[in-house]
Amino acid sequence: MGQDNDSQNLSVQEENLPAGVYAVLDQIIHAQEQTLMLHRFRLRQLRKMRRRARRRAALLRLQAHRRTGLFVLGSAASAAGVVCLVFGMSDVAVQLFQVAAAAWAAAMTSPSSGSQG
């Protein structure tokens, strides 16, 4: 019963509004929609900037630790090759030594983290 009263009061209030008010209300609504669209656009831009910054930071971390990672990979492959050689699996050991040599060669040719500009 209370809601019926409220809706009746609202319709009575709407009937009492001057004719020019609707145009003003439409302009206000349009301006607020434009502001909302602008805020959404800015939010999308900020999210893109955050994603780019995260990617850039990840790339810098990768570049900083690439040489170390290659040395560790080469050492692990070399150690695994020695173990395979001890157990008589010389063909696997040779492949692991080749991987180790390739990793160490790549580490020597990769730029060091100090030369970034």
C-alpha positions in Angstrom: 0.0 0.0 0.0 2.9 2.3 0.7 4.4 1.7 -2.7 1.2 2.6 -4.4 1.1 5.9 -2.6 4.7 6.6 -3.5 4.1 5.9 -7.2 0.9 8.0 -7.2 2.8 10.9 -5.5 5.6 10.5 -8.1 3.2 10.7 -11.0 1.5 13.7 -9.5 4.9 15.4 -9.1 5.8 14.6 -12.7 2.6 16.2 -13.9 3.5 19.4 -12.0 6.9 19.8 -13.6 7.3 22.6 -16.2 7.9 21.6 -19.8 11.5 22.8 -20.0 12.6 20.6 -17.1 12.6 17.5 -19.3 15.1 19.0 -21.7 17.3 20.0 -18.8 17.1 16.6 -17.3 17.9 15.0 -20.6 21.0 17.2 -20.9 22.1 16.3 -17.4 21.7 12.6 -18.1 23.6 13.0 -21.4 26.5 14.8 -19.7 26.7 12.2 -16.9 26.7 9.4 -19.6 29.6 11.2 -21.3 31.5 11.5 -18.0 30.9 7.8 -17.3 32.2 6.9 -20.8 35.3 9.0 -20.2 36.0 7.4 -16.9 35.6 3.9 -18.4 38.0 4.9 -21.2 40.5 6.2 -18.6 40.2 3.0 -16.6 40.9 0.9 -19.7 43.9 3.0 -20.5 45.2 2.6 -16.9 44.7 -1.1 -17.1 46.7 -1.2 -20.4 49.5 0.8 -18.8 49.6 -1.5 -15.8 49.8 -4.6 -18.1 52.6 -3.0 -20.2 54.5 -2.1 -17.0 54.2 -5.7 -15.7 55.4 -7.1 -19.1 58.3 -4.6 -19.1 59.3 -5.6 -15.6 59.1 -9.3 -16.4 61.3 -8.8 -19.5 63.8 -6.8 -17.5 63.9 -9.6 -14.9 64.4 -12.2 -17.6 67.2 -10.2 -19.2 68.8 -9.7 -15.9 68.8 -13.4 -15.0 69.2 -14.9 -18.5 73.0 -15.4 -18.4 72.8 -16.9 -14.9 70.0 -19.3 -16.0 72.0 -20.4 -19.0 75.0 -21.2 -16.8 72.9 -23.1 -14.3 71.3 -25.0 -17.2 74.7 -25.9 -18.6 75.9 -27.0 -15.2 72.9 -29.2 -14.6 73.2 -30.8 -18.0 76.9 -31.4 -17.5 76.3 -33.0 -14.1 73.5 -35.2 -15.5 75.9 -36.1 -18.3 78.6 -37.2 -15.8 76.0 -39.3 -14.0 74.9 -40.9 -17.2 78.5 -41.6 -18.1 79.1 -43.3 -14.7 76.2 -45.5 -15.3 77.4 -46.5 -18.8 74.9 -44.5 -20.9 77.5 -42.8 -23.0 75.1 -41.8 -25.9 72.8 -39.9 -23.4 75.9 -38.4 -21.7 77.2 -37.1 -25.1 73.9 -35.4 -25.8 73.8 -33.8 -22.4 77.4 -32.6 -22.8 76.3 -31.0 -26.1 73.4 -29.3 -24.4 75.7 -28.0 -21.7 78.2 -26.7 -24.3 75.4 -25.0 -26.2 74.0 -23.4 -23.0 77.4 -22.1 -22.0 78.1 -20.8 -25.4 74.7 -19.0 -25.4 75.5 -17.6 -21.9 78.8 -16.2 -23.2 77.2 -14.5 -26.2 74.2 -13.1 -24.3 74.5 -9.5 -23.2 75.2 -9.0 -19.5 72.7 -7.2 -17.3 75.1 -4.4 -16.8 75.1 -3.3 -20.4 71.4 -2.4 -20.5 70.6 1.2 -21.3 
